[in-house]
Amino acid sequence: MFDIYNEDCISGVKERIADNSVDLIICDPPFGINETSFEGMYNREKNIIKNYQEAPEDYNLFSKQWIKEATRILKDSGTMYIVSGWSNLYDILDAIKENNLITLNHIIWKYNFGVFAKNKFISSHYHILRVSKSNDVIFNSYCRFAPQEKDENELSLLNKDLEDVFTINKEYSKGEFKNQNKLPNELINKLIMYSSNEGDLVSDFFLGNFTTAYCCKGLNRSFVGFEINKDSYDYHKNKLQEFEEGSFMKEPPEVVIPENKGKKITTEEIEKIYNRFDELTGKIKTKKEIIEILGEEFGRGKFSIINILKKRGNRTDVFS
C-alpha cells in the first residue's frame, strides 16, 4: 500500500483512513509564520516550488482539527511525531492536551544553519513532539546501534543516538526543487526506524517535499499521505515512482547483551568477582581490561561490575 493524495488533509483523512489503522504519523505542518515571505532569502527563489499553502489564520483551531483526525486514526500502539517551530508551539501543545494524547518525549532538533536576526538570538532548532494514545508503543531501541558499539572516545553510540537533542544537519541539494524548507532524510529515517517496523502503515498529512514518503519507500513501510499544493504533488509524485524501494535499508546491528543482565546477583557471585579481581590485579595492566574480563566471565555489564567493586568494604576507592 502506497497512496498519496492531492487533497486537504483534514477532509482527506476523514474520508480515506479508518479508525485505529495507522502505526506511525509524522507531520511537519506549516508553522503559521508567513513562510512564503522566505522565498527570496539566500537566492532560493529559483528552486522553490510555487503555491506553498500557508496555515489558516486561526492556528489553534487548525491544530486541533488535524490532530483530532490524527488521534482517531492512530493505533493504541502507534506513535505520532509533530515538528514545530517555537512561534506557535503553544497551539500544538494545547491541541495535544485537548485530544488526551500522552507526551512521551519533547525532542529538540538542532540544525546547522539559523536565520540571523538583528535583535534576537539566532534560532537554530525545531521542536519535535513524540506523542501517543498509550504508554505501550513500538520502540525499537537497537534499530540503529547496539549497546556495545562505541565511538572513538569510547562513548556509547546508542546512548548518544537516544538523547532527546538531535544534532542533524539540513540538506542542501544544488538545483533541486523544494517546497520551502526540507526535513533531512536522516532525521525522518531515524523516527521511522525507532517507531515502526517493515510493512507498518505510516502517514504524513503535510507532504511538502515528500520526505516522509521517500523515506518510507526506502525503508519498506506502507504509506498514505496528503499534499494540498498541486505543484508540489505533481513534481514529487513522478519522482517518487522512480525512487528505489528499500534503498535506505541496512543490516541491523548485532546486539550483544550480557548473559546475566537484569538478573539478581547473589552473595556467592559477588565474592567470586572480588576474588577474581584480586587474581587479575597485577597481571593485567589496566583496570579497564580487568573490567572487560570480569564482564565476559560473569555475564555482567561494565557498570554492574564497577558498582560491585566500589561497594567492597576495603576497596571503596578502587574505581573512584
KEKE-3310 file (N, C-alpha, C; in steps of 0.2 Angstrom, whole numbers, plus 5000, padded with zeros to 4 digits):
npx = (5004:5003:4999:4996:4988:4981:4975:4966:4971:4963:4950:4953:4958:4948:4939:4946:4954:4954:4948:4960:4970:4983:5001:5011:5013:5020:5021:5024:5018:5013:5020:5014:5019:5020:5027:5029:5035:5048:5054:5062:5074:5092:5094:5086:5074:5074:5073:5062:5047:5032:5016:5015:5006:4999:4996:4980:4972:4968:4977:4977:4964:4965:4976:4970:4960:4967:4975:4965:4960:4971:4973:4962:4964:4976:4984:4983:4995:5003:5013:5015:5024:5027:5032:5038:5040:5045:5036:5022:5020:5013:5000:5000:5004:4992:4982:4987:4985:4970:4966:4969:4981:4997:5012:5027:5040:5049:5057:5072:5077:5092:5099:5110:5111:5105:5094:5099:5095:5093:5090:5089:5093:5100:5089:5090:5085:5072:5056:5052:5038:5035:5021:5007:4994:4994:5005:5011:5019:5027:5044:5060:5073:5086:5088:5097:5110:5120:5121:5134:5142:5154:5161:5175:5180:5177:5164:5146:5138:5124:5118:5121:5113:5100:5098:5088:5091:5093:5106:5107:5111:5104:5099:5106:5103:5110:5101:5090:5073:5062:5049:5048:5056:5066:5065:5078:5083:5090:5085:5071:5071:5077:5067:5057:5063:5065:5052:5043:5040:5045:5034:5024:5011:5012:5009:5008:5002:5005:5013:5023:5039:5039:5047:5044:5037:5047:5056:5049:5047:5060:5063:5054:5041:5023:5012:5002:4998:4996:4995:4992:4996:4996:5006:5018:5014:5012:5025:5033:5026:5029:5043:5044:5039:5049:5058:5069:5063:5066:5079:5085:5087:5097:5108:5103:5111:5122:5117:5124:5121:5125:5125:5119:5112:5102:5098:5096:5110:5120:5126:5136:5141:5146:5156:5165:5168:5175:5186:5191:5195:5205:5214:5217:5223:5238:5242:5236:5237:5229:5214:5203:5204:5203:5190:5183:5186:5181:5167:5165:5167:5158:5146:5140:5137:5148:5146:5139:5149:5158:5151:5149:5162:5165:5158:5164:5170:5184:5189:5184:5188:5193:5188:5186)
npy = (4994:5010:5026:5042:5058:5073:5082:5092:5089:5087:5085:5074:5064:5061:5055:5044:5036:5024:5022:5019:5013:5016:5015:5024:5041:5055:5072:5088:5102:5117:5132:5143:5156:5165:5159:5160:5172:5170:5166:5173:5174:5171:5168:5158:5158:5153:5140:5136:5128:5133:5141:5138:5133:5142:5141:5141:5156:5155:5147:5139:5133:5126:5117:5109:5103:5095:5087:5080:5072:5064:5058:5050:5040:5034:5020:5011:5007:5015:5029:5046:5059:5076:5090:5106:5124:5137:5148:5146:5135:5133:5132:5119:5111:5114:5108:5094:5092:5093:5083:5072:5066:5057:5064:5058:5061:5076:5082:5091:5097:5101:5111:5115:5128:5144:5157:5174:5187:5203:5209:5198:5181:5169:5158:5141:5128:5116:5110:5094:5084:5069:5059:5049:5037:5029:5021:5010:5007:5005:5004:5003:5000:4996:4998:5005:5006:4995:4990:4988:4996:5008:5025:5035:5040:5030:5031:5028:5024:5021:5027:5040:5042:5040:5051:5066:5077:5080:5082:5086:5089:5101:5097:5101:5102:5106:5114:5107:5106:5113:5113:5125:5124:5109:5094:5084:5068:5060:5063:5060:5046:5041:5043:5035:5022:5020:5019:5011:4996:4985:4985:4991:5004:5020:5038:5054:5070:5082:5083:5091:5092:5078:5070:5061:5051:5047:5042:5032:5023:5020:5012:5002:5003:5004:5017:5032:5048:5066:5081:5097:5107:5107:5109:5105:5092:5086:5087:5079:5067:5060:5059:5050:5038:5033:5031:5020:5006:5001:5006:5013:5003:4994:4982:4976:4981:4970:4964:4963:4957:4957:4941:4939:4950:4961:4951:4945:4947:4936:4934:4924:4925:4938:4937:4929:4938:4947:4939:4935:4948:4951:4941:4945:4958:4966:4956:4960:4975:4987:4994:4995:4984:4974:4975:4972:4959:4953:4956:4948:4935:4934:4937:4950:4968:4982:4993:4987:4978:4987:4994:4984:4982:4994:4994:4985:4982:4985:4991:5003:5014:5009:5011:5025)
npz = (5000:4995:4995:4989:4990:4982:4991:5004:5020:5031:5027:5018:5026:5034:5025:5020:5028:5040:5058:5071:5063:5059:5060:5063:5063:5055:5055:5048:5050:5042:5049:5052:5051:5040:5029:5015:5013:5014:5003:4995:5001:5003:4989:4985:4977:4964:4964:4972:4974:4968:4975:4988:5003:5015:5033:5040:5047:5060:5070:5081:5081:5069:5072:5082:5074:5064:5072:5080:5070:5067:5079:5080:5069:5073:5080:5096:5099:5092:5087:5086:5078:5079:5071:5075:5075:5087:5088:5087:5096:5107:5103:5097:5108:5116:5108:5108:5122:5122:5115:5123:5122:5126:5130:5126:5123:5122:5110:5104:5089:5083:5071:5057:5053:5056:5055:5054:5066:5070:5082:5091:5098:5087:5080:5079:5080:5080:5087:5091:5095:5103:5103:5110:5111:5121:5134:5130:5117:5100:5100:5094:5101:5098:5084:5077:5083:5092:5110:5113:5105:5102:5101:5094:5106:5115:5120:5122:5107:5105:5117:5114:5102:5107:5115:5118:5111:5095:5084:5069:5052:5041:5024:5008:4992:4977:4964:4966:4967:4979:4992:5001:5016:5018:5027:5033:5026:5035:5048:5047:5043:5055:5064:5059:5059:5073:5078:5070:5061:5047:5034:5041:5043:5038:5040:5033:5035:5029:5016:5008:5004:5002:5010:5020:5013:5003:5012:5019:5008:5005:5016:5017:5021:5022:5016:5017:5012:5011:5001:4998:4989:4972:4963:4970:4973:4960:4955:4964:4964:4952:4954:4965:4960:4953:4963:4972:4980:4996:4997:5007:5017:5029:5036:5052:5068:5076:5091:5107:5122:5139:5147:5160:5162:5171:5180:5197:5208:5217:5234:5234:5220:5220:5229:5222:5211:5218:5222:5209:5204:5212:5208:5195:5197:5195:5186:5175:5165:5165:5173:5166:5157:5166:5170:5158:5156:5168:5166:5154:5159:5170:5164:5165:5164:5161:5170:5180:5186:5190:5200:5209:5213:5219:5230:5239:5255:5259:5248:5243:5235:5223:5210:5210)
capx = (5000:5007:4994:4996:4983:4982:4969:4967:4972:4958:4944:4955:4959:4941:4936:4950:4958:4949:4950:4965:4973:4990:5006:5016:5011:5025:5018:5028:5013:5015:5021:5009:5024:5021:5033:5030:5039:5055:5056:5068:5080:5098:5094:5082:5068:5074:5072:5056:5040:5027:5010:5015:4999:5000:4992:4974:4974:4966:4981:4974:4959:4968:4980:4965:4956:4971:4977:4960:4960:4977:4972:4957:4967:4982:4983:4985:5002:5006:5017:5015:5029:5025:5038:5035:5044:5043:5031:5015:5021:5008:4994:5001:5003:4985:4979:4989:4981:4963:4965:4971:4987:5002:5019:5032:5047:5049:5064:5075:5082:5097:5102:5117:5110:5100:5092:5101:5090:5097:5089:5087:5097:5098:5085:5093:5082:5064:5054:5048:5034:5033:5015:5004:4987:4996:5012:5014:5020:5033:5050:5065:5079:5093:5087:5102:5116:5120:5123:5142:5146:5157:5164:5182:5181:5174:5157:5141:5134:5117:5116:5121:5108:5094:5097:5082:5093:5096:5110:5107:5112:5099:5101:5106:5105:5110:5097:5084:5067:5060:5043:5050:5062:5065:5067:5083:5081:5092:5080:5065:5073:5078:5060:5053:5066:5063:5044:5039:5043:5044:5027:5019:5007:5014:5005:5010:4996:5008:5019:5028:5044:5038:5052:5042:5035:5053:5060:5045:5048:5067:5063:5049:5035:5017:5012:4997:4999:4992:4998:4987:4999:4996:5013:5022:5011:5014:5033:5036:5023:5033:5050:5043:5038:5056:5063:5070:5061:5071:5086:5088:5088:5104:5109:5103:5117:5122:5116:5127:5119:5127:5120:5115:5110:5095:5097:5098:5116:5120:5132:5142:5144:5149:5163:5169:5170:5181:5192:5194:5198:5212:5219:5219:5226:5245:5243:5233:5240:5224:5208:5198:5205:5200:5183:5181:5187:5176:5161:5164:5167:5152:5140:5138:5139:5153:5144:5137:5155:5161:5147:5150:5169:5165:5154:5168:5172:5191:5191:5179:5192:5196:5187:5183)
capy = (5000:5017:5030:5049:5062:5080:5085:5095:5083:5086:5081:5068:5059:5059:5051:5039:5032:5021:5022:5015:5009:5019:5013:5029:5048:5060:5078:5094:5106:5124:5134:5149:5162:5168:5155:5162:5178:5167:5163:5177:5173:5167:5167:5152:5159:5150:5132:5135:5126:5139:5140:5135:5134:5144:5138:5146:5162:5153:5142:5135:5129:5122:5112:5105:5099:5090:5082:5076:5066:5060:5054:5045:5035:5031:5014:5012:5005:5019:5035:5052:5065:5083:5095:5113:5130:5139:5153:5143:5129:5133:5129:5112:5108:5114:5103:5088:5091:5093:5076:5067:5062:5057:5066:5053:5065:5083:5082:5097:5095:5106:5110:5118:5135:5148:5164:5179:5192:5209:5210:5191:5176:5165:5152:5136:5122:5115:5105:5088:5081:5062:5058:5043:5036:5024:5021:5004:5009:5002:5007:4998:5003:4994:4998:5009:5005:4990:4993:4988:5000:5014:5030:5035:5041:5025:5033:5024:5027:5020:5032:5047:5042:5040:5058:5069:5083:5078:5086:5083:5095:5101:5095:5106:5099:5111:5114:5103:5110:5112:5116:5128:5120:5102:5090:5079:5061:5056:5064:5056:5039:5039:5042:5029:5016:5019:5019:5007:4990:4984:4984:4996:5009:5027:5043:5061:5075:5088:5080:5096:5089:5071:5067:5055:5046:5044:5038:5026:5018:5017:5008:4996:5004:5006:5024:5036:5055:5071:5087:5101:5111:5103:5109:5100:5085:5083:5086:5073:5060:5057:5057:5045:5032:5031:5030:5013:5003:4998:5009:5015:4998:4992:4977:4978:4980:4964:4966:4959:4959:4952:4935:4939:4957:4961:4945:4947:4945:4933:4935:4920:4928:4944:4935:4927:4943:4950:4935:4936:4954:4951:4937:4949:4964:4964:4953:4965:4982:4992:4992:4994:4977:4969:4976:4969:4952:4951:4957:4942:4929:4934:4939:4957:4974:4986:4997:4982:4976:4993:4996:4979:4983:5000:4993:4981:4985:4988:4994:5008:5019:5006:5015:5031)
capz = (5000:4995:4992:4990:4988:4981:4995:5010:5024:5036:5024:5015:5031:5036:5020:5017:5033:5046:5064:5074:5057:5057:5065:5064:5060:5055:5052:5049:5047:5041:5056:5053:5051:5034:5026:5008:5013:5015:4996:4992:5005:5001:4982:4984:4974:4958:4965:4976:4971:4969:4978:4995:5006:5022:5038:5041:5052:5067:5070:5086:5078:5063:5075:5085:5069:5061:5077:5081:5065:5068:5085:5078:5065:5076:5084:5103:5100:5087:5089:5082:5079:5077:5070:5076:5077:5094:5087:5088:5099:5112:5100:5096:5115:5118:5104:5111:5128:5121:5112:5128:5120:5130:5128:5128:5123:5119:5107:5101:5083:5082:5064:5056:5050:5059:5052:5058:5067:5072:5090:5094:5097:5081:5081:5075:5082:5080:5092:5089:5100:5102:5107:5108:5115:5127:5135:5127:5110:5097:5101:5093:5105:5095:5077:5073:5086:5098:5116:5114:5100:5105:5096:5095:5113:5120:5122:5118:5101:5106:5121:5110:5097:5110:5118:5116:5107:5089:5080:5062:5048:5035:5017:5003:4985:4972:4959:4967:4968:4986:4994:5007:5020:5018:5033:5031:5026:5041:5053:5046:5044:5062:5068:5056:5062:5080:5080:5066:5058:5040:5032:5045:5039:5041:5037:5034:5032:5025:5012:5007:5000:5002:5013:5024:5008:5001:5017:5019:5002:5006:5022:5016:5025:5018:5017:5015:5014:5008:4999:4995:4984:4967:4960:4974:4972:4953:4955:4968:4963:4947:4956:4970:4957:4951:4969:4973:4986:5000:4996:5014:5022:5031:5040:5059:5072:5080:5098:5112:5129:5144:5148:5166:5163:5174:5185:5203:5209:5223:5238:5231:5214:5222:5232:5216:5207:5222:5221:5203:5203:5216:5204:5189:5199:5195:5180:5169:5166:5166:5177:5160:5154:5171:5170:5152:5158:5173:5162:5150:5163:5174:5160:5168:5161:5164:5176:5186:5189:5193:5206:5214:5216:5223:5237:5243:5261:5259:5241:5240:5231:5218:5204:5211)
cpx = (5004:5003:4996:4991:4984:4975:4971:4967:4966:4952:4946:4956:4952:4938:4940:4954:4954:4952:4955:4968:4980:4995:5010:5013:5017:5022:5023:5023:5016:5015:5017:5014:5025:5027:5034:5035:5047:5058:5062:5074:5086:5097:5090:5076:5068:5072:5066:5050:5035:5020:5010:5009:5001:4995:4986:4976:4973:4971:4979:4969:4961:4972:4975:4962:4961:4973:4972:4959:4965:4976:4967:4960:4973:4980:4985:4992:5006:5009:5015:5020:5026:5030:5035:5041:5042:5037:5024:5015:5015:5002:4994:5001:4996:4981:4981:4985:4974:4962:4967:4977:4993:5009:5024:5039:5045:5057:5066:5079:5086:5100:5108:5117:5104:5099:5095:5096:5094:5096:5087:5093:5095:5095:5088:5091:5074:5063:5051:5045:5033:5027:5012:4997:4988:5003:5015:5014:5026:5039:5056:5072:5086:5092:5093:5109:5115:5123:5131:5145:5148:5160:5171:5184:5179:5167:5152:5138:5127:5115:5115:5115:5101:5093:5092:5084:5096:5100:5111:5107:5106:5103:5101:5108:5104:5106:5091:5078:5064:5053:5044:5056:5060:5068:5073:5081:5084:5088:5074:5066:5074:5071:5056:5056:5065:5056:5040:5043:5041:5037:5022:5016:5009:5010:5008:5005:4999:5014:5025:5033:5044:5043:5050:5040:5042:5056:5056:5046:5055:5067:5058:5044:5029:5016:5005:4998:4995:4996:4993:4989:5000:5003:5018:5020:5013:5022:5035:5033:5027:5040:5049:5042:5044:5060:5063:5068:5066:5078:5089:5089:5095:5103:5108:5109:5116:5122:5119:5125:5122:5122:5116:5113:5103:5093:5099:5105:5116:5126:5138:5145:5148:5156:5167:5172:5176:5187:5196:5198:5205:5217:5222:5223:5234:5247:5241:5235:5235:5217:5202:5198:5202:5193:5180:5181:5182:5169:5159:5163:5160:5145:5136:5140:5144:5151:5142:5143:5158:5158:5148:5157:5169:5162:5159:5171:5179:5193:5186:5182:5194:5195:5184:5188)
cpy = (5006:5022:5038:5053:5069:5083:5088:5089:5082:5082:5075:5063:5056:5054:5044:5034:5030:5022:5017:5010:5011:5018:5019:5035:5052:5067:5084:5099:5113:5128:5141:5155:5165:5165:5158:5168:5176:5166:5167:5177:5169:5164:5160:5152:5155:5142:5131:5133:5131:5136:5136:5137:5136:5141:5143:5151:5159:5146:5137:5130:5124:5116:5107:5100:5094:5085:5078:5070:5062:5055:5048:5039:5031:5025:5015:5011:5010:5025:5040:5057:5071:5088:5102:5118:5132:5144:5151:5136:5128:5130:5122:5109:5108:5109:5095:5086:5090:5086:5070:5063:5062:5059:5062:5056:5072:5084:5089:5094:5102:5105:5115:5125:5138:5154:5170:5184:5197:5209:5204:5186:5172:5159:5146:5129:5122:5110:5099:5084:5074:5061:5052:5043:5032:5024:5015:5005:5005:5007:5003:5001:5001:4994:5001:5007:4999:4993:4993:4992:5007:5019:5030:5037:5036:5027:5029:5027:5026:5026:5039:5047:5042:5047:5062:5076:5080:5083:5083:5089:5095:5099:5101:5103:5104:5110:5110:5107:5108:5115:5119:5124:5113:5098:5085:5072:5058:5057:5060:5048:5037:5038:5036:5022:5014:5017:5015:5001:4989:4982:4988:5001:5016:5032:5050:5066:5080:5086:5085:5093:5082:5067:5061:5050:5043:5039:5031:5020:5015:5012:5003:4997:5006:5013:5027:5043:5060:5077:5091:5105:5106:5103:5105:5093:5082:5082:5080:5067:5057:5054:5051:5038:5029:5029:5023:5011:5000:5000:5012:5009:4996:4986:4979:4977:4973:4966:4961:4961:4954:4947:4936:4946:4957:4956:4947:4943:4942:4935:4931:4923:4934:4943:4933:4932:4947:4946:4935:4942:4954:4946:4941:4955:4962:4961:4957:4972:4987:4990:4991:4987:4972:4969:4972:4961:4949:4951:4950:4936:4928:4936:4945:4962:4978:4989:4993:4980:4981:4994:4990:4980:4989:4999:4988:4985:4989:4990:4999:5013:5016:5010:5022:5037)
cpz = (5000:4991:4994:4987:4987:4985:5001:5015:5029:5033:5021:5020:5034:5032:5019:5022:5039:5053:5066:5068:5056:5062:5067:5060:5061:5052:5054:5046:5046:5048:5057:5054:5045:5030:5019:5008:5013:5008:4993:4996:5002:4994:4981:4979:4967:4959:4970:4972:4973:4973:4984:4999:5013:5027:5038:5047:5059:5068:5076:5084:5073:5067:5078:5080:5066:5066:5080:5076:5066:5074:5084:5074:5068:5080:5091:5104:5095:5090:5084:5083:5076:5077:5071:5077:5084:5093:5089:5092:5104:5109:5099:5103:5117:5114:5106:5117:5127:5118:5116:5126:5125:5127:5130:5128:5120:5116:5104:5095:5082:5075:5063:5054:5052:5055:5057:5059:5071:5080:5093:5093:5091:5083:5076:5078:5080:5085:5089:5095:5098:5106:5105:5112:5121:5128:5132:5119:5107:5098:5100:5095:5101:5087:5073:5076:5091:5104:5117:5109:5103:5099:5098:5102:5118:5123:5118:5113:5102:5111:5118:5106:5101:5114:5115:5112:5101:5086:5073:5057:5043:5029:5012:4996:4980:4966:4960:4969:4975:4987:5001:5010:5019:5024:5030:5031:5033:5047:5053:5046:5051:5066:5065:5059:5069:5082:5075:5064:5051:5039:5036:5041:5042:5037:5038:5031:5028:5022:5010:5002:4999:5005:5017:5019:5005:5006:5019:5014:5003:5012:5022:5021:5020:5020:5014:5017:5009:5007:4996:4989:4978:4963:4963:4973:4966:4953:4958:4967:4957:4950:4961:4966:4955:4957:4970:4980:4990:5000:5002:5019:5023:5035:5048:5062:5075:5088:5103:5119:5134:5146:5154:5168:5166:5179:5191:5205:5216:5227:5236:5225:5216:5225:5226:5212:5211:5221:5215:5201:5207:5212:5198:5191:5199:5188:5174:5171:5168:5170:5171:5158:5159:5171:5164:5153:5163:5170:5158:5154:5167:5170:5163:5164:5164:5170:5182:5189:5193:5200:5211:5217:5221:5230:5241:5249:5261:5253:5238:5236:5225:5211:5205:5208)
residu = (MET:PHE:ASP:ILE:TYR:ASN:GLU:ASP:CYS:ILE:SER:GLY:VAL:LYS:GLU:ARG:ILE:ALA:ASP:ASN:SER:VAL:ASP:LEU:ILE:ILE:CYS:ASP:PRO:PRO:PHE:GLY:ILE:ASN:GLU:THR:SER:PHE:GLU:GLY:MET:TYR:ASN:ARG:GLU:LYS:ASN:ILE:ILE:LYS:ASN:TYR:GLN:GLU:ALA:PRO:GLU:ASP:TYR:ASN:LEU:PHE:SER:LYS:GLN:TRP:ILE:LYS:GLU:ALA:THR:ARG:ILE:LEU:LYS:ASP:SER:GLY:THR:MET:TYR:ILE:VAL:SER:GLY:TRP:SER:ASN:LEU:TYR:ASP:ILE:LEU:ASP:ALA:ILE:LYS:GLU:ASN:ASN:LEU:ILE:THR:LEU:ASN:HIS:ILE:ILE:TRP:LYS:TYR:ASN:PHE:GLY:VAL:PHE:ALA:LYS:ASN:LYS:PHE:ILE:SER:SER:HIS:TYR:HIS:ILE:LEU:ARG:VAL:SER:LYS:SER:ASN:ASP:VAL:ILE:PHE:ASN:SER:TYR:CYS:ARG:PHE:ALA:PRO:GLN:GLU:LYS:ASP:GLU:ASN:GLU:LEU:SER:LEU:LEU:ASN:LYS:ASP:LEU:GLU:ASP:VAL:PHE:THR:ILE:ASN:LYS:GLU:TYR:SER:LYS:GLY:GLU:PHE:LYS:ASN:GLN:ASN:LYS:LEU:PRO:ASN:GLU:LEU:ILE:ASN:LYS:LEU:ILE:MET:TYR:SER:SER:ASN:GLU:GLY:ASP:LEU:VAL:SER:ASP:PHE:PHE:LEU:GLY:ASN:PHE:THR:THR:ALA:TYR:CYS:CYS:LYS:GLY:LEU:ASN:ARG:SER:PHE:VAL:GLY:PHE:GLU:ILE:ASN:LYS:ASP:SER:TYR:ASP:TYR:HIS:LYS:ASN:LYS:LEU:GLN:GLU:PHE:GLU:GLU:GLY:SER:PHE:MET:LYS:GLU:PRO:PRO:GLU:VAL:VAL:ILE:PRO:GLU:ASN:LYS:GLY:LYS:LYS:ILE:THR:THR:GLU:GLU:ILE:GLU:LYS:ILE:TYR:ASN:ARG:PHE:ASP:GLU:LEU:THR:GLY:LYS:ILE:LYS:THR:LYS:LYS:GLU:ILE:ILE:GLU:ILE:LEU:GLY:GLU:GLU:PHE:GLY:ARG:GLY:LYS:PHE:SER:ILE:ILE:ASN:ILE:LEU:LYS:LYS:ARG:GLY:ASN:ARG:THR:ASP:VAL:PHE:SER)
# end
